[in-house]
Amino acid sequence: MSTKQVFFTIVALIALTFTNSCDQIDNKSVPNFTVRINLGDYARWTTYGVNGVGDYRIFNREKGLPKNFPYDMNTWTGFGGVLLMMGIDGPMAYDLSCPVEATQNITLSIDADNFEAVCPSCGSRYNPLTGAGGPVKGVAINNKVGMRQYRANPSNGGYIITN
């Protein structure tokens, strides 16, 4: 390979890297706080889990949500709380803090008409149902930020939510 070919190959690789990175959504703008919600057995999942597509539940230890959930010293609900939603491919979990605002006291709510997560402050909308928490409207699109996603790990008829 000639020096000219090597040069053009390197320039093409650099250009490709920058092109791909411009399209990436940053889902880590919300600080990474510990998440562990044990819904790992069938009884607890049946009581506090989600079942049908679009069904959702909010977990926030400080606010006592959901009501009567048996929080213990090993339960952690992230930075702004956890949104657990049944997606098309199974349960999905996200931090409830708006990725644009990135503060614990500005949290997303769910629009029941289209299952989008909506920020009451900046108006950004996100797709937690099928879009991995990516932005669909508002400042979040320009900022290229999406919801921080957590894992829903299957366990004994339920799931354990972790980061």
C-alpha positions in Angstrom: 0.0 0.0 0.0 1.4 3.4 -0.9 1.8 6.3 1.5 -1.0 8.1 -0.3 -3.4 5.1 0.1 -2.5 4.8 3.8 -3.1 8.5 4.3 -6.6 8.4 2.6 -7.5 5.2 4.6 -6.6 7.0 7.9 -8.5 10.1 6.9 -11.6 8.0 5.9 -11.5 6.1 9.3 -11.3 9.4 11.2 -14.2 10.9 9.2 -16.2 7.7 9.8 -15.6 7.8 13.5 -16.7 11.4 13.8 -19.8 10.8 11.6 -20.9 7.9 13.8 -20.2 9.7 17.0 -22.4 12.7 16.0 -25.4 10.4 15.7 -24.9 8.8 19.1 -27.4 9.5 21.9 -25.8 10.2 25.3 -27.8 8.2 27.9 -25.4 8.9 30.7 -26.1 12.6 31.4 -28.0 11.6 34.5 -25.5 10.7 37.4 -25.0 7.0 38.0 -26.6 6.2 41.4 -27.1 2.6 42.6 -30.2 0.8 41.5 -31.5 -2.4 42.9 -35.1 -3.3 43.1 -35.9 -6.9 43.9 -39.0 -8.1 42.1 -37.3 -11.4 41.6 -40.0 -13.8 42.7 -43.4 -14.5 41.1 -45.4 -13.1 44.0 -43.5 -9.8 44.2 -43.5 -9.4 40.4 -47.3 -10.1 40.3 -47.9 -7.4 42.9 -45.4 -4.7 41.9 -44.2 -5.6 38.4 -45.6 -4.7 35.0 -47.5 -7.0 32.6 -49.0 -5.7 29.4 -47.2 -3.5 26.8 -47.2 0.1 28.1 -48.0 -0.9 31.7 -45.6 1.1 33.9 -44.8 1.6 37.6 -42.6 4.2 39.3 -40.2 3.3 42.1 -38.9 6.1 44.3 -37.6 5.2 47.8 -37.6 8.8 49.1 -41.3 9.4 48.0 -42.5 5.9 49.1 -43.5 4.9 45.6 -45.1 2.5 44.9 -47.3 2.7 48.0 -46.7 -0.2 50.4 -43.6 -1.5 48.5 -41.4 -3.3 51.0 -38.2 -1.2 50.8 -35.3 -2.5 52.7 -31.6 -1.6 53.2 -30.7 -3.3 49.9 -33.2 -1.4 47.8 -31.9 1.6 45.8 -33.9 3.6 43.2 -31.2 5.6 41.3 -30.9 9.3 40.9 -34.5 10.4 40.4 -36.4 7.2 40.8 -36.9 4.3 38.5 -39.5 3.9 35.7 -40.3 0.3 35.0 -42.3 -0.2 31.8 -43.3 -3.3 29.9 -41.9 -2.8 26.4 -42.5 -4.9 23.3 -39.5 -7.1 24.1 -40.1 -7.3 27.9 -39.6 -5.1 30.9 -37.5 -1.9 30.5 -36.2 0.2 33.3 -34.9 3.8 33.3 -34.0 6.6 35.6 -36.8 9.1 36.0 -34.7 12.3 36.0 -34.9 14.3 32.9 -31.6 13.9 31.0 -31.6 17.5 29.9 -32.1 18.9 33.4 -30.1 16.2 35.2 -31.4 17.0 38.6 -33.2 14.8 41.2 -36.2 17.0 41.6 -37.2 17.3 38.0 -38.6 14.0 37.0 -40.4 12.6 33.9 -44.0 11.6 33.8 -45.7 9.3 31.4 -48.2 10.6 28.8 -50.9 7.9 28.8 -51.9 8.6 25.2 -48.6 7.6 23.6 -46.5 6.2 26.5 -43.8 8.9 26.1 -41.9 10.2 29.1 -42.3 14.0 29.4 -40.3 16.6 31.3 -42.4 19.2 33.0 -39.5 21.7 32.9 -38.0 21.6 29.4 -40.8 19.8 27.6 -38.6 17.2 26.1 -40.2 13.8 25.3 -38.6 10.4 25.3 -39.6 6.9 24.0 -39.2 4.4 26.9 -41.5 1.8 25.3 -39.7 0.9 22.1 -37.0 3.5 21.6 -34.6 2.6 24.5 -35.4 5.9 26.1 -34.2 8.0 23.2 -35.4 11.6 22.6 -38.4 12.2 20.3 -39.1 15.9 20.9 -37.7 19.0 22.5 -34.3 20.2 23.7 -33.3 16.6 24.2 -33.1 16.0 20.5 -30.7 19.0 20.0 -28.7 17.9 23.0 -28.7 14.3 21.9 -29.5 13.0 25.3 -31.7 10.0 26.2 -32.9 8.3 29.4 -30.4 6.4 31.5 -31.3 2.8 31.1 -31.1 0.0 33.7 -31.2 -3.8 33.4 -34.2 -6.0 34.2 -32.6 -9.4 35.0 -34.9 -12.4 35.0 -35.1 -14.3 38.3 -37.5 -17.0 39.7 -40.6 -15.8 37.9 -39.8 -12.1 38.2 -37.0 -9.6 37.6 -34.4 -7.8 39.5 -33.7 -4.2 38.4 -30.1 -3.1 38.5 -27.5 -0.8 36.9 
